[in-house]
Amino acid sequence: MKQNPEAYLFGQILGTHSFLLKDGFLEPDEYSEIKAQYFLPGGETGTAATVLSSLGVSVRMDGTWLGTKVAPMLKEFYRDKSVDLSTMYEWKDDDGVMDYVVIAGLVRSPMGRFQTLFSSGKRWWNIPKEEDIAGCKVAAIDPFFGEETMRCAEICRKNGIPYVTIDTPHDSDLHRWAAVNVVSKECTSQHYAGMAPEAILELMKEHTDGLTIITRGGGEMLYARKGGEIRRRKPYAVEVKSTLGAGDTFKAGCTYALLHGMNDDEMVRFASACSAIAISRFPLPLNPPTLREVETLIESGEK
């Protein structure tokens, strides 16, 4: 691990219990056979760290506190990877933040206790420190942690570190200062109900000097910058085994592209290829996309 990792990631880091079903999704009062199940790192930041490490990037990960059940699993998983956990706090009187995800191909259903956690009024995540961020070349920031999220963005801005964020509305400083904001279909449905994707992008791109990307699951992606025209890209066609982690992998792909100075078209193409590989396998943490796999998919797609 380098003294100053290339990327700093702040946000949700979970222990994810995933269950891949054998014959279709759950039906009320019907039995379902579990084909495979795992307890592995998850969350938007945890998944992105795994993918970036697989792509050859050194990472410092921070955010959610680790608990007595989550910490041992994470430490063992990242023991031989280029992911620094040294800034993370261990929660000695709690199991840690976990979720449970049932998966069947294109369909998945996550379960957890996040509403209870966020409504507790207590902080269960770290406060970003400038010494942990300064010296990194890029960052990725999840939008979930209020003052601490904005502190991270402010430190990045002060130190000239470009960052990728996700699902951040147009009228926030987190969007305004971002180098890249990746906005999912879930976010647009929540914040811009009834608006066409093109209208949403027109609104969002004029409130930042960064790149705004709207993803739509298996649908066409839209992306643009202030004053520029909307561009479009179709996702790569692959056989889907699980969509768990697809968006987090896209974020990781954008972070890698930002680190390596790719232009907008190259970034969206690279992130899309990363995400396509991610959904073609299960479980993602044990089979993250490698740089060679991404490059091969891009080459075949261009042909």
C-alpha positions as CSV (number, residue, x, y, z in Angstrom):
1,M,0.0,0.0,0.0
2,K,1.4,3.4,-1.0
3,Q,1.7,6.1,1.7
4,N,-0.7,8.3,-0.3
5,P,-3.2,6.1,-2.1
6,E,-4.4,7.2,-5.5
7,A,-8.1,7.3,-4.6
8,Y,-10.0,8.3,-1.4
9,L,-13.5,6.8,-1.0
10,F,-16.0,8.0,1.6
11,G,-19.4,6.5,2.2
12,Q,-21.4,3.3,2.8
13,I,-19.3,0.3,3.7
14,L,-21.4,-2.7,4.6
15,G,-21.4,-6.4,5.2
16,T,-23.7,-7.7,2.6
17,H,-25.5,-11.1,2.9
18,S,-26.5,-12.0,-0.6
19,F,-28.8,-14.8,-1.7
20,L,-29.0,-15.9,-5.3
21,L,-32.2,-17.9,-6.0
22,K,-32.3,-20.9,-8.3
23,D,-35.7,-20.6,-9.9
24,G,-37.0,-17.0,-10.2
25,F,-37.8,-14.4,-7.6
26,L,-39.7,-14.8,-4.4
27,E,-43.5,-15.5,-4.6
28,P,-45.8,-15.1,-1.6
29,D,-46.4,-18.4,0.3
30,E,-44.1,-20.2,-2.2
31,Y,-40.8,-22.0,-1.4
32,S,-37.6,-20.7,-3.0
33,E,-34.4,-22.6,-3.4
34,I,-31.1,-20.8,-2.6
35,K,-28.5,-21.4,-5.3
36,A,-25.7,-19.6,-3.6
37,Q,-25.2,-17.3,-0.6
38,Y,-22.3,-15.1,0.7
39,F,-21.3,-12.6,3.3
40,L,-19.0,-10.1,1.6
41,P,-18.1,-6.4,1.5
42,G,-20.9,-4.3,0.0
43,G,-22.3,-0.7,0.0
44,E,-21.6,1.9,-2.6
45,T,-18.2,2.7,-1.3
46,G,-17.2,-0.9,-0.3
47,T,-18.1,-2.3,-3.7
48,A,-16.3,0.6,-5.5
49,A,-13.2,0.0,-3.5
50,T,-13.2,-3.7,-4.4
51,V,-13.6,-2.9,-8.1
52,L,-10.9,-0.1,-8.1
53,S,-8.5,-2.5,-6.4
54,S,-9.1,-5.1,-9.1
55,L,-8.4,-2.4,-11.7
56,G,-5.0,-1.7,-10.1
57,V,-5.8,1.4,-8.1
58,S,-4.7,1.9,-4.6
59,V,-7.5,3.1,-2.3
60,R,-8.1,4.6,1.1
61,M,-11.6,3.7,2.3
62,D,-13.6,5.6,5.0
63,G,-17.1,6.1,6.1
64,T,-19.4,3.7,7.9
65,W,-18.2,2.4,11.3
66,L,-17.3,-1.3,11.4
67,G,-18.9,-3.6,13.9
68,T,-17.9,-6.8,15.6
69,K,-19.3,-9.0,12.8
70,V,-18.4,-6.8,9.8
71,A,-14.9,-5.8,10.8
72,P,-13.3,-9.3,10.8
73,M,-14.8,-10.1,7.4
74,L,-13.6,-6.8,5.8
75,K,-10.1,-7.1,7.2
76,E,-9.7,-10.6,5.9
77,F,-11.2,-9.8,2.5
78,Y,-9.0,-6.8,1.9
79,R,-5.8,-8.3,3.5
80,D,-4.2,-9.0,0.1
81,K,-5.7,-6.0,-1.8
82,S,-4.7,-2.4,-2.4
83,V,-7.3,-1.1,0.0
84,D,-6.3,0.8,3.2
85,L,-8.7,0.4,6.1
86,S,-6.5,2.2,8.7
87,T,-8.8,5.2,9.1
88,M,-11.9,3.2,9.8
89,Y,-13.4,3.1,13.3
90,E,-14.4,-0.2,14.9
91,W,-17.7,-0.3,16.7
92,K,-17.1,-2.5,19.7
93,D,-20.7,-2.7,21.0
94,D,-22.5,-3.3,17.7
95,D,-22.5,-6.0,15.0
96,G,-22.0,-3.4,12.3
97,V,-24.0,-2.2,9.4
98,M,-25.3,-5.1,7.3
99,D,-27.9,-5.6,4.5
100,Y,-29.5,-8.6,3.1
101,V,-30.2,-8.9,-0.7
102,V,-32.3,-11.5,-2.5
103,I,-31.4,-11.8,-6.2
104,A,-32.8,-13.5,-9.2
105,G,-31.3,-12.3,-12.5
106,L,-32.5,-8.8,-13.3
107,V,-34.5,-8.6,-10.1
108,R,-33.2,-8.0,-6.6
109,S,-34.6,-6.9,-3.3
110,P,-32.4,-5.3,-0.6
111,M,-33.4,-5.4,3.1
112,G,-31.8,-3.6,6.0
113,R,-32.3,-1.3,9.0
114,F,-31.2,2.0,7.4
115,Q,-34.3,3.9,8.2
116,T,-33.9,3.0,11.9
117,L,-30.2,3.9,11.8
118,F,-30.7,7.3,10.1
119,S,-33.6,8.2,12.4
120,S,-31.7,7.4,15.6
121,G,-30.1,10.9,15.6
122,K,-26.8,9.3,16.3
123,R,-23.8,9.3,13.9
124,W,-22.5,5.9,12.9
125,W,-19.8,7.0,10.4
126,N,-16.4,8.7,10.5
127,I,-15.7,12.4,10.2
128,P,-13.3,12.9,7.2
129,K,-9.8,14.2,8.0
130,E,-7.8,16.3,5.7
131,E,-4.6,14.4,6.3
132,D,-6.4,11.2,5.1
133,I,-7.5,12.9,1.8
134,A,-4.7,15.3,0.9
135,G,-2.2,13.7,-1.3
136,C,-4.7,11.4,-3.1
137,K,-5.3,12.1,-6.8
138,V,-9.1,11.5,-7.0
139,A,-12.0,10.8,-4.6
140,A,-15.4,9.3,-4.7
141,I,-18.0,10.6,-2.2
142,D,-21.4,9.0,-1.3
143,P,-24.1,11.6,-0.6
144,F,-25.7,10.0,2.5
145,F,-23.9,11.5,5.5
146,G,-24.9,15.2,5.7
147,E,-22.3,17.4,7.2
148,E,-19.6,14.8,6.9
149,T,-20.3,14.3,3.2
150,M,-19.9,18.1,2.6
151,R,-16.8,18.2,4.8
152,C,-15.3,15.6,2.5
153,A,-16.3,17.6,-0.6
154,E,-14.9,20.8,0.9
155,I,-11.5,19.2,1.7
156,C,-11.3,17.9,-1.9
157,R,-12.1,21.3,-3.3
158,K,-9.5,23.0,-1.0
159,N,-6.8,20.5,-2.1
160,G,-7.8,20.5,-5.8
161,I,-8.8,16.8,-5.7
162,P,-11.5,16.0,-8.3
163,Y,-14.3,13.7,-7.1
164,V,-17.1,11.5,-8.4
165,T,-20.4,11.5,-6.6
166,I,-23.8,9.8,-7.1
167,D,-27.5,10.6,-7.0
168,T,-27.0,14.2,-6.0
169,P,-29.7,16.8,-7.0
170,H,-28.9,19.8,-9.1
171,D,-29.2,22.4,-6.4
172,S,-26.6,21.0,-4.0
173,D,-23.0,22.1,-3.6
174,L,-22.0,18.4,-3.8
175,H,-23.3,18.4,-7.4
176,R,-22.0,21.8,-8.2
177,W,-18.4,21.0,-7.2
178,A,-18.2,17.4,-8.5
179,A,-16.1,16.4,-11.4
180,V,-18.7,13.7,-12.2
181,N,-22.2,13.1,-10.8
182,V,-23.7,9.7,-11.8
183,V,-27.5,9.9,-11.4
184,S,-29.5,6.7,-11.4
185,K,-33.1,6.0,-12.5
186,E,-34.1,5.7,-8.8
187,C,-32.7,9.2,-8.1
188,T,-34.5,10.8,-11.0
189,S,-37.8,9.1,-10.1
190,Q,-37.5,10.4,-6.5
191,H,-36.4,14.0,-7.2
192,Y,-37.7,14.7,-10.7
193,A,-40.9,12.6,-11.1
194,G,-42.7,13.2,-14.3
195,M,-39.7,14.9,-16.1
196,A,-38.1,13.4,-19.2
197,P,-34.5,12.3,-18.8
198,E,-33.4,14.9,-21.3
199,A,-35.1,17.7,-19.3
200,I,-33.5,16.5,-16.1
201,L,-30.1,16.5,-17.7
202,E,-30.6,19.9,-19.2
203,L,-31.4,21.2,-15.7
204,M,-28.5,19.4,-13.9
205,K,-25.7,20.2,-16.4
206,E,-26.2,23.9,-16.1
207,H,-25.5,23.8,-12.4
208,T,-22.0,22.4,-12.5
209,D,-18.8,22.6,-14.5
210,G,-18.5,18.8,-14.1
211,L,-19.9,15.9,-16.1
212,T,-23.5,14.7,-15.4
213,I,-24.4,11.2,-16.4
214,I,-27.9,9.7,-16.1
215,T,-28.0,6.0,-16.1
216,R,-31.3,4.0,-16.7
217,G,-30.6,0.4,-15.8
218,G,-30.6,-1.5,-19.1
219,G,-31.7,1.6,-21.0
220,E,-29.6,4.3,-22.9
221,M,-27.3,6.5,-20.8
222,L,-27.3,10.3,-21.2
223,Y,-24.4,12.6,-20.4
224,A,-23.5,16.2,-20.9
225,R,-21.7,19.3,-19.6
226,K,-22.7,22.9,-19.2
227,G,-23.3,24.5,-22.5
228,G,-22.9,21.2,-24.4
229,E,-25.2,18.9,-26.3
230,I,-26.6,15.7,-24.7
231,R,-24.7,12.6,-25.7
232,R,-26.1,9.0,-25.5
233,R,-24.6,5.5,-25.1
234,K,-26.3,2.1,-25.0
235,P,-25.1,-0.4,-22.4
236,Y,-23.1,-3.4,-23.5
237,A,-25.2,-6.5,-24.1
238,V,-24.3,-9.3,-21.6
239,E,-26.0,-12.2,-20.0
240,V,-27.2,-11.0,-16.6
241,K,-26.5,-13.1,-13.5
242,S,-27.0,-10.4,-10.9
243,T,-27.5,-6.6,-11.0
244,L,-26.2,-6.2,-7.4
245,G,-23.3,-3.7,-7.5
246,A,-23.9,-2.5,-11.1
247,G,-24.2,1.2,-10.2
248,D,-21.4,1.0,-7.6
249,T,-19.1,-0.5,-10.3
250,F,-20.1,2.2,-12.8
251,K,-19.0,4.8,-10.1
252,A,-15.7,2.9,-9.7
253,G,-15.3,3.0,-13.5
254,C,-15.8,6.8,-13.6
255,T,-13.3,7.2,-10.7
256,Y,-10.7,5.1,-12.6
257,A,-11.3,7.2,-15.8
258,L,-11.0,10.4,-13.9
259,L,-7.7,9.3,-12.4
260,H,-6.4,8.4,-15.8
261,G,-7.5,11.6,-17.6
262,M,-10.1,10.0,-19.9
263,N,-12.4,12.3,-21.9
264,D,-16.2,12.2,-21.4
265,D,-16.8,9.6,-24.1
266,E,-14.0,7.4,-22.9
267,M,-15.2,7.6,-19.3
268,V,-18.8,6.6,-20.0
269,R,-17.6,3.8,-22.3
270,F,-15.1,2.5,-19.7
271,A,-17.6,2.7,-16.8
272,S,-20.3,1.0,-18.9
273,A,-17.9,-1.8,-19.7
274,C,-17.0,-2.2,-16.0
275,S,-20.7,-2.4,-15.1
276,A,-21.5,-4.9,-17.8
277,I,-18.9,-7.3,-16.6
278,A,-20.2,-6.8,-13.0
279,I,-23.7,-7.9,-13.8
280,S,-22.5,-10.9,-15.8
281,R,-21.2,-12.7,-12.7
282,F,-22.0,-13.5,-9.0
283,P,-20.8,-12.7,-6.5
284,L,-19.2,-9.5,-7.7
285,P,-16.7,-9.1,-4.8
286,L,-15.1,-12.4,-5.6
287,N,-15.2,-11.8,-9.3
288,P,-14.6,-8.0,-9.9
289,P,-13.7,-6.8,-13.4
290,T,-10.1,-6.6,-14.3
291,L,-8.5,-4.0,-16.5
292,R,-7.8,-6.5,-19.2
293,E,-11.4,-7.8,-19.2
294,V,-12.7,-4.2,-19.5
295,E,-10.4,-3.4,-22.3
296,T,-11.3,-6.6,-24.1
297,L,-15.0,-5.9,-23.9
298,I,-14.5,-2.3,-25.2
299,E,-12.4,-3.7,-28.1
300,S,-15.1,-6.2,-29.0
301,G,-17.8,-3.6,-28.6
302,E,-16.1,-1.2,-31.0
303,K,-15.8,-3.9,-33.6
